């Protein structure tokens, strides 16, 4: 992914953080857990600069926890 980003001259990867895939979401057939969001965040964070756009998610009580899991999975900033 970093090579593709460089070929296109992009400064960052833009990722749609689909919280409607969360295990506690009543509309989700996917059942992604907080650990799953954390692991995905870690993988995305290793690709380089990225911007997360939160979308989806219908269980308001659980959205914050899943968003935090995705972000805290990211490796520490390099710089």
PyMOL Python script that loads the backbone (N, CA, C, O; Angstrom):
from pymol import cmd

cmd.read_pdbstr("""\
ATOM      1  N   UNK A   1       0.817  -1.200   0.000  1.00  0.00           N
ATOM      2  CA  UNK A   1       0.000   0.000   0.000  1.00  0.00           C
ATOM      3  C   UNK A   1       0.858   1.260   0.000  1.00  0.00           C
ATOM      4  O   UNK A   1       0.511   2.208  -0.705  1.00  0.00           O
ATOM      5  N   UNK A   2       1.977   1.329   0.761  1.00  0.00           N
ATOM      6  CA  UNK A   2       2.792   2.545   0.705  1.00  0.00           C
ATOM      7  C   UNK A   2       3.285   2.844  -0.704  1.00  0.00           C
ATOM      8  O   UNK A   2       3.351   4.009  -1.094  1.00  0.00           O
ATOM      9  N   UNK A   3       3.638   1.805  -1.484  1.00  0.00           N
ATOM     10  CA  UNK A   3       4.107   2.031  -2.851  1.00  0.00           C
ATOM     11  C   UNK A   3       2.984   2.593  -3.718  1.00  0.00           C
ATOM     12  O   UNK A   3       3.212   3.503  -4.514  1.00  0.00           O
ATOM     13  N   UNK A   4       1.779   2.060  -3.569  1.00  0.00           N
ATOM     14  CA  UNK A   4       0.639   2.569  -4.337  1.00  0.00           C
ATOM     15  C   UNK A   4       0.346   4.016  -3.962  1.00  0.00           C
ATOM     16  O   UNK A   4       0.034   4.834  -4.828  1.00  0.00           O
ATOM     17  N   UNK A   5       0.449   4.334  -2.667  1.00  0.00           N
ATOM     18  CA  UNK A   5       0.209   5.709  -2.210  1.00  0.00           C
ATOM     19  C   UNK A   5       1.249   6.638  -2.816  1.00  0.00           C
ATOM     20  O   UNK A   5       0.921   7.742  -3.250  1.00  0.00           O
ATOM     21  N   UNK A   6       2.499   6.197  -2.848  1.00  0.00           N
ATOM     22  CA  UNK A   6       3.580   7.019  -3.397  1.00  0.00           C
ATOM     23  C   UNK A   6       3.398   7.237  -4.899  1.00  0.00           C
ATOM     24  O   UNK A   6       3.610   8.345  -5.392  1.00  0.00           O
ATOM     25  N   UNK A   7       3.007   6.193  -5.629  1.00  0.00           N
ATOM     26  CA  UNK A   7       2.798   6.331  -7.084  1.00  0.00           C
ATOM     27  C   UNK A   7       1.727   7.362  -7.402  1.00  0.00           C
ATOM     28  O   UNK A   7       1.789   8.027  -8.436  1.00  0.00           O
ATOM     29  N   UNK A   8       0.772   7.493  -6.543  1.00  0.00           N
ATOM     30  CA  UNK A   8      -0.324   8.427  -6.791  1.00  0.00           C
ATOM     31  C   UNK A   8      -0.085   9.787  -6.140  1.00  0.00           C
ATOM     32  O   UNK A   8      -0.906  10.695  -6.277  1.00  0.00           O
ATOM     33  N   UNK A   9       1.012   9.928  -5.447  1.00  0.00           N
ATOM     34  CA  UNK A   9       1.347  11.201  -4.821  1.00  0.00           C
ATOM     35  C   UNK A   9       0.486  11.534  -3.615  1.00  0.00           C
ATOM     36  O   UNK A   9       0.373  12.701  -3.237  1.00  0.00           O
ATOM     37  N   UNK A  10      -0.122  10.525  -3.006  1.00  0.00           N
ATOM     38  CA  UNK A  10      -0.993  10.772  -1.853  1.00  0.00           C
ATOM     39  C   UNK A  10      -0.170  10.932  -0.582  1.00  0.00           C
ATOM     40  O   UNK A  10       0.862  10.284  -0.413  1.00  0.00           O
ATOM     41  N   UNK A  11      -0.633  11.795   0.301  1.00  0.00           N
ATOM     42  CA  UNK A  11       0.027  11.995   1.583  1.00  0.00           C
ATOM     43  C   UNK A  11      -0.450  11.018   2.648  1.00  0.00           C
ATOM     44  O   UNK A  11       0.252  10.753   3.623  1.00  0.00           O
ATOM     45  N   UNK A  12      -1.647  10.486   2.451  1.00  0.00           N
ATOM     46  CA  UNK A  12      -2.212   9.592   3.458  1.00  0.00           C
ATOM     47  C   UNK A  12      -3.248   8.677   2.824  1.00  0.00           C
ATOM     48  O   UNK A  12      -3.798   8.958   1.759  1.00  0.00           O
ATOM     49  N   UNK A  13      -3.489   7.588   3.510  1.00  0.00           N
ATOM     50  CA  UNK A  13      -4.531   6.646   3.142  1.00  0.00           C
ATOM     51  C   UNK A  13      -5.814   7.079   3.857  1.00  0.00           C
ATOM     52  O   UNK A  13      -5.773   7.391   5.047  1.00  0.00           O
ATOM     53  N   UNK A  14      -6.939   7.104   3.161  1.00  0.00           N
ATOM     54  CA  UNK A  14      -8.222   7.447   3.774  1.00  0.00           C
ATOM     55  C   UNK A  14      -9.002   6.147   3.942  1.00  0.00           C
ATOM     56  O   UNK A  14      -9.221   5.413   2.978  1.00  0.00           O
ATOM     57  N   UNK A  15      -9.416   5.873   5.177  1.00  0.00           N
ATOM     58  CA  UNK A  15     -10.072   4.613   5.501  1.00  0.00           C
ATOM     59  C   UNK A  15     -11.449   4.888   6.090  1.00  0.00           C
ATOM     60  O   UNK A  15     -11.596   5.710   6.994  1.00  0.00           O
ATOM     61  N   UNK A  16     -12.439   4.203   5.579  1.00  0.00           N
ATOM     62  CA  UNK A  16     -13.782   4.263   6.139  1.00  0.00           C
ATOM     63  C   UNK A  16     -13.855   3.268   7.291  1.00  0.00           C
ATOM     64  O   UNK A  16     -13.772   2.059   7.078  1.00  0.00           O
ATOM     65  N   UNK A  17     -14.009   3.776   8.506  1.00  0.00           N
ATOM     66  CA  UNK A  17     -14.086   2.933   9.694  1.00  0.00           C
ATOM     67  C   UNK A  17     -15.544   2.526   9.885  1.00  0.00           C
ATOM     68  O   UNK A  17     -16.311   3.225  10.548  1.00  0.00           O
ATOM     69  N   UNK A  18     -15.916   1.398   9.302  1.00  0.00           N
ATOM     70  CA  UNK A  18     -17.305   0.941   9.315  1.00  0.00           C
ATOM     71  C   UNK A  18     -17.670   0.272  10.625  1.00  0.00           C
ATOM     72  O   UNK A  18     -17.505  -0.937  10.783  1.00  0.00           O
ATOM     73  N   UNK A  19     -18.160   1.053  11.550  1.00  0.00           N
ATOM     74  CA  UNK A  19     -18.526   0.489  12.851  1.00  0.00           C
ATOM     75  C   UNK A  19     -19.844  -0.272  12.814  1.00  0.00           C
ATOM     76  O   UNK A  19     -20.255  -0.841  13.825  1.00  0.00           O
ATOM     77  N   UNK A  20     -20.507  -0.291  11.673  1.00  0.00           N
ATOM     78  CA  UNK A  20     -21.723  -1.094  11.551  1.00  0.00           C
ATOM     79  C   UNK A  20     -21.403  -2.582  11.417  1.00  0.00           C
ATOM     80  O   UNK A  20     -22.321  -3.400  11.361  1.00  0.00           O
ATOM     81  N   UNK A  21     -20.133  -2.943  11.364  1.00  0.00           N
ATOM     82  CA  UNK A  21     -19.723  -4.354  11.349  1.00  0.00           C
ATOM     83  C   UNK A  21     -19.506  -4.887  12.764  1.00  0.00           C
ATOM     84  O   UNK A  21     -19.180  -6.061  12.940  1.00  0.00           O
ATOM     85  N   UNK A  22     -19.683  -4.040  13.765  1.00  0.00           N
ATOM     86  CA  UNK A  22     -19.399  -4.396  15.158  1.00  0.00           C
ATOM     87  C   UNK A  22     -20.321  -5.494  15.681  1.00  0.00           C
ATOM     88  O   UNK A  22     -21.486  -5.596  15.297  1.00  0.00           O
ATOM     89  N   UNK A  23     -19.764  -6.300  16.561  1.00  0.00           N
ATOM     90  CA  UNK A  23     -20.494  -7.431  17.136  1.00  0.00           C
ATOM     91  C   UNK A  23     -21.773  -7.003  17.834  1.00  0.00           C
ATOM     92  O   UNK A  23     -22.756  -7.743  17.807  1.00  0.00           O
ATOM     93  N   UNK A  24     -21.789  -5.848  18.448  1.00  0.00           N
ATOM     94  CA  UNK A  24     -22.967  -5.405  19.204  1.00  0.00           C
ATOM     95  C   UNK A  24     -23.977  -4.626  18.362  1.00  0.00           C
ATOM     96  O   UNK A  24     -25.024  -4.213  18.861  1.00  0.00           O
ATOM     97  N   UNK A  25     -23.657  -4.430  17.085  1.00  0.00           N
ATOM     98  CA  UNK A  25     -24.567  -3.691  16.224  1.00  0.00           C
ATOM     99  C   UNK A  25     -25.713  -4.595  15.790  1.00  0.00           C
ATOM    100  O   UNK A  25     -25.470  -5.683  15.268  1.00  0.00           O
ATOM    101  N   UNK A  26     -26.956  -4.171  15.995  1.00  0.00           N
ATOM    102  CA  UNK A  26     -28.095  -5.025  15.661  1.00  0.00           C
ATOM    103  C   UNK A  26     -28.236  -5.310  14.169  1.00  0.00           C
ATOM    104  O   UNK A  26     -28.921  -6.262  13.795  1.00  0.00           O
ATOM    105  N   UNK A  27     -27.614  -4.522  13.320  1.00  0.00           N
ATOM    106  CA  UNK A  27     -27.706  -4.710  11.867  1.00  0.00           C
ATOM    107  C   UNK A  27     -26.549  -5.518  11.302  1.00  0.00           C
ATOM    108  O   UNK A  27     -26.539  -5.801  10.104  1.00  0.00           O
ATOM    109  N   UNK A  28     -25.574  -5.901  12.120  1.00  0.00           N
ATOM    110  CA  UNK A  28     -24.348  -6.513  11.626  1.00  0.00           C
ATOM    111  C   UNK A  28     -24.404  -8.032  11.563  1.00  0.00           C
ATOM    112  O   UNK A  28     -24.661  -8.686  12.573  1.00  0.00           O
ATOM    113  N   UNK A  29     -24.166  -8.601  10.379  1.00  0.00           N
ATOM    114  CA  UNK A  29     -23.985 -10.043  10.302  1.00  0.00           C
ATOM    115  C   UNK A  29     -22.512 -10.421  10.501  1.00  0.00           C
ATOM    116  O   UNK A  29     -22.182 -11.606  10.549  1.00  0.00           O
ATOM    117  N   UNK A  30     -21.627  -9.426  10.616  1.00  0.00           N
ATOM    118  CA  UNK A  30     -20.179  -9.686  10.638  1.00  0.00           C
ATOM    119  C   UNK A  30     -19.621  -9.952  12.025  1.00  0.00           C
ATOM    120  O   UNK A  30     -18.690 -10.746  12.161  1.00  0.00           O
ATOM    121  N   UNK A  31     -20.153  -9.322  13.047  1.00  0.00           N
ATOM    122  CA  UNK A  31     -19.757  -9.582  14.429  1.00  0.00           C
ATOM    123  C   UNK A  31     -18.281  -9.283  14.717  1.00  0.00           C
ATOM    124  O   UNK A  31     -17.615 -10.081  15.376  1.00  0.00           O
ATOM    125  N   UNK A  32     -17.763  -8.158  14.240  1.00  0.00           N
ATOM    126  CA  UNK A  32     -16.382  -7.757  14.520  1.00  0.00           C
ATOM    127  C   UNK A  32     -16.281  -7.316  15.979  1.00  0.00           C
ATOM    128  O   UNK A  32     -17.070  -6.488  16.436  1.00  0.00           O
ATOM    129  N   UNK A  33     -15.325  -7.861  16.697  1.00  0.00           N
ATOM    130  CA  UNK A  33     -15.137  -7.543  18.113  1.00  0.00           C
ATOM    131  C   UNK A  33     -14.200  -6.352  18.278  1.00  0.00           C
ATOM    132  O   UNK A  33     -13.584  -5.900  17.313  1.00  0.00           O
ATOM    133  N   UNK A  34     -14.098  -5.851  19.498  1.00  0.00           N
ATOM    134  CA  UNK A  34     -13.149  -4.770  19.789  1.00  0.00           C
ATOM    135  C   UNK A  34     -11.729  -5.226  19.458  1.00  0.00           C
ATOM    136  O   UNK A  34     -10.937  -4.446  18.929  1.00  0.00           O
ATOM    137  N   UNK A  35     -11.404  -6.475  19.764  1.00  0.00           N
ATOM    138  CA  UNK A  35     -10.073  -7.003  19.427  1.00  0.00           C
ATOM    139  C   UNK A  35      -9.857  -7.014  17.916  1.00  0.00           C
ATOM    140  O   UNK A  35      -8.748  -6.773  17.439  1.00  0.00           O
ATOM    141  N   UNK A  36     -10.915  -7.291  17.172  1.00  0.00           N
ATOM    142  CA  UNK A  36     -10.817  -7.267  15.711  1.00  0.00           C
ATOM    143  C   UNK A  36     -10.562  -5.870  15.182  1.00  0.00           C
ATOM    144  O   UNK A  36      -9.738  -5.682  14.287  1.00  0.00           O
ATOM    145  N   UNK A  37     -11.272  -4.877  15.735  1.00  0.00           N
ATOM    146  CA  UNK A  37     -11.029  -3.492  15.323  1.00  0.00           C
ATOM    147  C   UNK A  37      -9.618  -3.053  15.709  1.00  0.00           C
ATOM    148  O   UNK A  37      -8.968  -2.328  14.956  1.00  0.00           O
ATOM    149  N   UNK A  38      -9.148  -3.481  16.860  1.00  0.00           N
ATOM    150  CA  UNK A  38      -7.802  -3.135  17.295  1.00  0.00           C
ATOM    151  C   UNK A  38      -6.756  -3.737  16.354  1.00  0.00           C
ATOM    152  O   UNK A  38      -5.797  -3.064  15.976  1.00  0.00           O
ATOM    153  N   UNK A  39      -6.941  -4.996  15.979  1.00  0.00           N
ATOM    154  CA  UNK A  39      -6.002  -5.655  15.053  1.00  0.00           C
ATOM    155  C   UNK A  39      -6.015  -4.972  13.688  1.00  0.00           C
ATOM    156  O   UNK A  39      -4.964  -4.783  13.076  1.00  0.00           O
ATOM    157  N   UNK A  40      -7.200  -4.602  13.213  1.00  0.00           N
ATOM    158  CA  UNK A  40      -7.289  -3.893  11.936  1.00  0.00           C
ATOM    159  C   UNK A  40      -6.605  -2.535  12.027  1.00  0.00           C
ATOM    160  O   UNK A  40      -5.896  -2.129  11.107  1.00  0.00           O
ATOM    161  N   UNK A  41      -6.819  -1.836  13.137  1.00  0.00           N
ATOM    162  CA  UNK A  41      -6.160  -0.545  13.332  1.00  0.00           C
ATOM    163  C   UNK A  41      -4.651  -0.674  13.332  1.00  0.00           C
ATOM    164  O   UNK A  41      -3.948   0.173  12.780  1.00  0.00           O
ATOM    165  N   UNK A  42      -4.151  -1.734  13.950  1.00  0.00           N
ATOM    166  CA  UNK A  42      -2.704  -1.967  13.968  1.00  0.00           C
ATOM    167  C   UNK A  42      -2.172  -2.169  12.551  1.00  0.00           C
ATOM    168  O   UNK A  42      -1.142  -1.602  12.185  1.00  0.00           O
ATOM    169  N   UNK A  43      -2.859  -2.961  11.770  1.00  0.00           N
ATOM    170  CA  UNK A  43      -2.417  -3.216  10.387  1.00  0.00           C
ATOM    171  C   UNK A  43      -2.474  -1.950   9.541  1.00  0.00           C
ATOM    172  O   UNK A  43      -1.548  -1.666   8.781  1.00  0.00           O
ATOM    173  N   UNK A  44      -3.540  -1.203   9.668  1.00  0.00           N
ATOM    174  CA  UNK A  44      -3.671   0.035   8.896  1.00  0.00           C
ATOM    175  C   UNK A  44      -2.604   1.030   9.324  1.00  0.00           C
ATOM    176  O   UNK A  44      -1.995   1.694   8.485  1.00  0.00           O
ATOM    177  N   UNK A  45      -2.374   1.135  10.638  1.00  0.00           N
ATOM    178  CA  UNK A  45      -1.372   2.068  11.148  1.00  0.00           C
ATOM    179  C   UNK A  45       0.031   1.781  10.645  1.00  0.00           C
ATOM    180  O   UNK A  45       0.838   2.699  10.502  1.00  0.00           O
ATOM    181  N   UNK A  46       0.332   0.515  10.376  1.00  0.00           N
ATOM    182  CA  UNK A  46       1.660   0.161   9.863  1.00  0.00           C
ATOM    183  C   UNK A  46       1.866   0.582   8.418  1.00  0.00           C
ATOM    184  O   UNK A  46       2.998   0.596   7.935  1.00  0.00           O
ATOM    185  N   UNK A  47       0.794   0.925   7.724  1.00  0.00           N
ATOM    186  CA  UNK A  47       0.908   1.314   6.318  1.00  0.00           C
ATOM    187  C   UNK A  47       1.426   2.733   6.130  1.00  0.00           C
ATOM    188  O   UNK A  47       1.848   3.099   5.033  1.00  0.00           O
ATOM    189  N   UNK A  48       1.399   3.527   7.181  1.00  0.00           N
ATOM    190  CA  UNK A  48       1.846   4.909   7.091  1.00  0.00           C
ATOM    191  C   UNK A  48       0.722   5.852   7.473  1.00  0.00           C
ATOM    192  O   UNK A  48      -0.263   5.436   8.083  1.00  0.00           O
ATOM    193  N   UNK A  49       0.866   7.118   7.118  1.00  0.00           N
ATOM    194  CA  UNK A  49      -0.148   8.105   7.497  1.00  0.00           C
ATOM    195  C   UNK A  49      -1.533   7.703   6.977  1.00  0.00           C
ATOM    196  O   UNK A  49      -1.691   7.270   5.836  1.00  0.00           O
ATOM    197  N   UNK A  50      -2.507   7.858   7.837  1.00  0.00           N
ATOM    198  CA  UNK A  50      -3.880   7.502   7.456  1.00  0.00           C
ATOM    199  C   UNK A  50      -4.868   8.407   8.170  1.00  0.00           C
ATOM    200  O   UNK A  50      -4.580   8.966   9.228  1.00  0.00           O
ATOM    201  N   UNK A  51      -6.032   8.534   7.566  1.00  0.00           N
ATOM    202  CA  UNK A  51      -7.140   9.289   8.129  1.00  0.00           C
ATOM    203  C   UNK A  51      -8.308   8.323   8.246  1.00  0.00           C
ATOM    204  O   UNK A  51      -8.671   7.670   7.267  1.00  0.00           O
ATOM    205  N   UNK A  52      -8.898   8.225   9.425  1.00  0.00           N
ATOM    206  CA  UNK A  52     -10.076   7.379   9.615  1.00  0.00           C
ATOM    207  C   UNK A  52     -11.330   8.245   9.550  1.00  0.00           C
ATOM    208  O   UNK A  52     -11.411   9.290  10.194  1.00  0.00           O
ATOM    209  N   UNK A  53     -12.296   7.800   8.771  1.00  0.00           N
ATOM    210  CA  UNK A  53     -13.593   8.458   8.694  1.00  0.00           C
ATOM    211  C   UNK A  53     -14.598   7.478   9.282  1.00  0.00           C
ATOM    212  O   UNK A  53     -14.856   6.424   8.699  1.00  0.00           O
ATOM    213  N   UNK A  54     -15.162   7.816  10.424  1.00  0.00           N
ATOM    214  CA  UNK A  54     -16.114   6.913  11.070  1.00  0.00           C
ATOM    215  C   UNK A  54     -17.446   7.000  10.358  1.00  0.00           C
ATOM    216  O   UNK A  54     -17.978   8.086  10.131  1.00  0.00           O
ATOM    217  N   UNK A  55     -17.978   5.835  10.007  1.00  0.00           N
ATOM    218  CA  UNK A  55     -19.302   5.781   9.398  1.00  0.00           C
ATOM    219  C   UNK A  55     -20.000   4.529   9.890  1.00  0.00           C
ATOM    220  O   UNK A  55     -19.353   3.570  10.311  1.00  0.00           O
ATOM    221  N   UNK A  56     -21.285   4.543   9.837  1.00  0.00           N
ATOM    222  CA  UNK A  56     -22.063   3.386  10.238  1.00  0.00           C
ATOM    223  C   UNK A  56     -22.050   3.176  11.738  1.00  0.00           C
ATOM    224  O   UNK A  56     -21.383   3.888  12.488  1.00  0.00           O
ATOM    225  N   UNK A  57     -22.787   2.203  12.137  1.00  0.00           N
ATOM    226  CA  UNK A  57     -22.900   1.888  13.550  1.00  0.00           C
ATOM    227  C   UNK A  57     -24.229   2.350  14.090  1.00  0.00           C
ATOM    228  O   UNK A  57     -24.554   3.536  14.032  1.00  0.00           O
ATOM    229  N   UNK A  58     -24.999   1.418  14.613  1.00  0.00           N
ATOM    230  CA  UNK A  58     -26.341   1.747  15.062  1.00  0.00           C
ATOM    231  C   UNK A  58     -26.563   1.493  16.546  1.00  0.00           C
ATOM    232  O   UNK A  58     -27.617   1.837  17.081  1.00  0.00           O
ATOM    233  N   UNK A  59     -25.584   0.895  17.216  1.00  0.00           N
ATOM    234  CA  UNK A  59     -25.689   0.711  18.663  1.00  0.00           C
ATOM    235  C   UNK A  59     -24.869   1.822  19.317  1.00  0.00           C
ATOM    236  O   UNK A  59     -23.670   1.668  19.550  1.00  0.00           O
ATOM    237  N   UNK A  60     -25.526   2.935  19.609  1.00  0.00           N
ATOM    238  CA  UNK A  60     -24.825   4.133  20.076  1.00  0.00           C
ATOM    239  C   UNK A  60     -24.020   3.899  21.345  1.00  0.00           C
ATOM    240  O   UNK A  60     -22.980   4.530  21.537  1.00  0.00           O
ATOM    241  N   UNK A  61     -24.473   3.018  22.201  1.00  0.00           N
ATOM    242  CA  UNK A  61     -23.764   2.762  23.459  1.00  0.00           C
ATOM    243  C   UNK A  61     -22.406   2.105  23.237  1.00  0.00           C
ATOM    244  O   UNK A  61     -21.523   2.230  24.086  1.00  0.00           O
ATOM    245  N   UNK A  62     -22.217   1.410  22.119  1.00  0.00           N
ATOM    246  CA  UNK A  62     -20.954   0.704  21.900  1.00  0.00           C
ATOM    247  C   UNK A  62     -20.016   1.385  20.910  1.00  0.00           C
ATOM    248  O   UNK A  62     -18.854   0.994  20.801  1.00  0.00           O
ATOM    249  N   UNK A  63     -20.495   2.393  20.186  1.00  0.00           N
ATOM    250  CA  UNK A  63     -19.676   3.018  19.139  1.00  0.00           C
ATOM    251  C   UNK A  63     -18.336   3.540  19.650  1.00  0.00           C
ATOM    252  O   UNK A  63     -17.297   3.296  19.038  1.00  0.00           O
ATOM    253  N   UNK A  64     -18.361   4.248  20.758  1.00  0.00           N
ATOM    254  CA  UNK A  64     -17.130   4.841  21.286  1.00  0.00           C
ATOM    255  C   UNK A  64     -16.082   3.792  21.602  1.00  0.00           C
ATOM    256  O   UNK A  64     -14.905   3.978  21.292  1.00  0.00           O
ATOM    257  N   UNK A  65     -16.489   2.704  22.209  1.00  0.00           N
ATOM    258  CA  UNK A  65     -15.539   1.649  22.559  1.00  0.00           C
ATOM    259  C   UNK A  65     -14.895   1.021  21.340  1.00  0.00           C
ATOM    260  O   UNK A  65     -13.698   0.734  21.345  1.00  0.00           O
ATOM    261  N   UNK A  66     -15.682   0.806  20.292  1.00  0.00           N
ATOM    262  CA  UNK A  66     -15.115   0.219  19.075  1.00  0.00           C
ATOM    263  C   UNK A  66     -14.199   1.203  18.363  1.00  0.00           C
ATOM    264  O   UNK A  66     -13.164   0.800  17.832  1.00  0.00           O
ATOM    265  N   UNK A  67     -14.554   2.482  18.339  1.00  0.00           N
ATOM    266  CA  UNK A  67     -13.693   3.495  17.727  1.00  0.00           C
ATOM    267  C   UNK A  67     -12.373   3.602  18.483  1.00  0.00           C
ATOM    268  O   UNK A  67     -11.308   3.682  17.870  1.00  0.00           O
ATOM    269  N   UNK A  68     -12.441   3.602  19.799  1.00  0.00           N
ATOM    270  CA  UNK A  68     -11.215   3.656  20.613  1.00  0.00           C
ATOM    271  C   UNK A  68     -10.367   2.420  20.345  1.00  0.00           C
ATOM    272  O   UNK A  68      -9.146   2.531  20.236  1.00  0.00           O
ATOM    273  N   UNK A  69     -10.977   1.256  20.237  1.00  0.00           N
ATOM    274  CA  UNK A  69     -10.226   0.024  19.963  1.00  0.00           C
ATOM    275  C   UNK A  69      -9.468   0.133  18.643  1.00  0.00           C
ATOM    276  O   UNK A  69      -8.309  -0.275  18.558  1.00  0.00           O
ATOM    277  N   UNK A  70     -10.115   0.683  17.611  1.00  0.00           N
ATOM    278  CA  UNK A  70      -9.459   0.826  16.315  1.00  0.00           C
ATOM    279  C   UNK A  70      -8.261   1.757  16.393  1.00  0.00           C
ATOM    280  O   UNK A  70      -7.210   1.470  15.819  1.00  0.00           O
ATOM    281  N   UNK A  71      -8.411   2.862  17.093  1.00  0.00           N
ATOM    282  CA  UNK A  71      -7.333   3.857  17.160  1.00  0.00           C
ATOM    283  C   UNK A  71      -6.203   3.401  18.094  1.00  0.00           C
ATOM    284  O   UNK A  71      -5.032   3.616  17.782  1.00  0.00           O
ATOM    285  N   UNK A  72      -6.524   2.789  19.206  1.00  0.00           N
ATOM    286  CA  UNK A  72      -5.464   2.380  20.128  1.00  0.00           C
ATOM    287  C   UNK A  72      -4.676   1.200  19.596  1.00  0.00           C
ATOM    288  O   UNK A  72      -3.596   0.906  20.109  1.00  0.00           O
ATOM    289  N   UNK A  73      -5.186   0.513  18.581  1.00  0.00           N
ATOM    290  CA  UNK A  73      -4.412  -0.541  17.944  1.00  0.00           C
ATOM    291  C   UNK A  73      -3.269  -0.012  17.090  1.00  0.00           C
ATOM    292  O   UNK A  73      -2.344  -0.753  16.755  1.00  0.00           O
ATOM    293  N   UNK A  74      -3.330   1.261  16.740  1.00  0.00           N
ATOM    294  CA  UNK A  74      -2.302   1.837  15.865  1.00  0.00           C
ATOM    295  C   UNK A  74      -0.955   1.859  16.561  1.00  0.00           C
ATOM    296  O   UNK A  74      -0.880   2.113  17.763  1.00  0.00           O
ATOM    297  N   UNK A  75       0.112   1.595  15.816  1.00  0.00           N
ATOM    298  CA  UNK A  75       1.456   1.727  16.390  1.00  0.00           C
ATOM    299  C   UNK A  75       1.707   3.192  16.770  1.00  0.00           C
ATOM    300  O   UNK A  75       1.058   4.094  16.241  1.00  0.00           O
ATOM    301  N   UNK A  76       2.652   3.420  17.689  1.00  0.00           N
ATOM    302  CA  UNK A  76       2.979   4.809  18.049  1.00  0.00           C
ATOM    303  C   UNK A  76       3.430   5.603  16.818  1.00  0.00           C
ATOM    304  O   UNK A  76       4.006   5.051  15.880  1.00  0.00           O
ATOM    305  N   UNK A  77       3.159   6.889  16.844  1.00  0.00           N
ATOM    306  CA  UNK A  77       3.541   7.756  15.715  1.00  0.00           C
ATOM    307  C   UNK A  77       5.050   7.766  15.555  1.00  0.00           C
ATOM    308  O   UNK A  77       5.810   7.769  16.524  1.00  0.00           O
ATOM    309  N   UNK A  78       5.445   7.771  14.310  1.00  0.00           N
ATOM    310  CA  UNK A  78       6.885   7.877  14.002  1.00  0.00           C
ATOM    311  C   UNK A  78       7.190   9.322  13.657  1.00  0.00           C
ATOM    312  O   UNK A  78       6.359  10.026  13.083  1.00  0.00           O
ATOM    313  N   UNK A  79       8.360   9.746  14.003  1.00  0.00           N
ATOM    314  CA  UNK A  79       8.649  11.114  13.611  1.00  0.00           C
ATOM    315  C   UNK A  79       9.770  11.739  14.279  1.00  0.00           C
ATOM    316  O   UNK A  79      10.084  12.898  14.006  1.00  0.00           O
TER     317      UNK A  79
END
""", "prot")
cmd.dss("prot")
cmd.show_as("cartoon", "prot")
cmd.util.cbc("prot")
cmd.orient("prot")
